């Protein structure tokens, strides 16, 4: 009997073990079936980002051609009379003598004397005269000594006097000739040492000399026959002046006007037919 009970117990344990295993397997199977039965929700596709719409390139507006400003022709101002040739030439001679006669005398004397003579005072005076005639007189009265004696003046298209700088530049031909002569003497001199400084000096002298033919050529090509200086100052003409114009009651100016009366009485300011 005892053996039968033990065998029965063993069989009962085997059954319980088997039932436990079967239950576990059934649970696993059920879980698989449940998972398979669950319908996976389709993944919602995220909407694709809309492609960036390229902004149309701004069409550049065709630049309208700028209307060219019409060049205003500078004309001789109204209310003035043009100067005849005789009066213009006489004015040039007087100013040339006042500006450079004493300086030319100084140079010639030094050349003849070989630099041995002491002409310091003459040199100082020869430098003061052109400063007085080309700077002080135009600034104070608008006219040079030569213009006072010939009753002439420079005038622009507005009827005004040009600045004294114009008078300086207008007298530059003499300086140009002297510069050309100086450059020529330096070039032909056997004792000239051609350093960079000397080359610069000679080049400057040559440039100043070339202003003379350059001004002549410019005048020939310009449609109004303006020289370089007339063009740069917006048009300048040589015109007749009125008695007492630019004067301040100074005795010097009164004396110069009396000289203008004398030159007119001699007929030096009139063109000969």
Buried (B, 14 or more C-beta within 10 A) or exposed (E): EEEEEEEEEEEEEEEEEEEEEEEEEEEEEEEEEEEEEEEEEEEEEEEEEEEEEEEEEEEEEEEEEEEEEEEEEBEBBEEBEEBBEBBBBBBBEBBBBBBBEBBBEBBEEBEEEEEEEEBEEBBEEBEEBBEBBBBEBBEBBBBBBBBBBBBBBBBBBEEEBBEBBBBBBBBBBBBBBBBBEBBBEBEEEEEEEEEEEEEEBBEEBBEBBEBBEBBEEBBEEEEEEBBBBBBEBEBBBBBBBEEEBBBEEEEEBEEBBEBBEEBBEEEBBEEEE
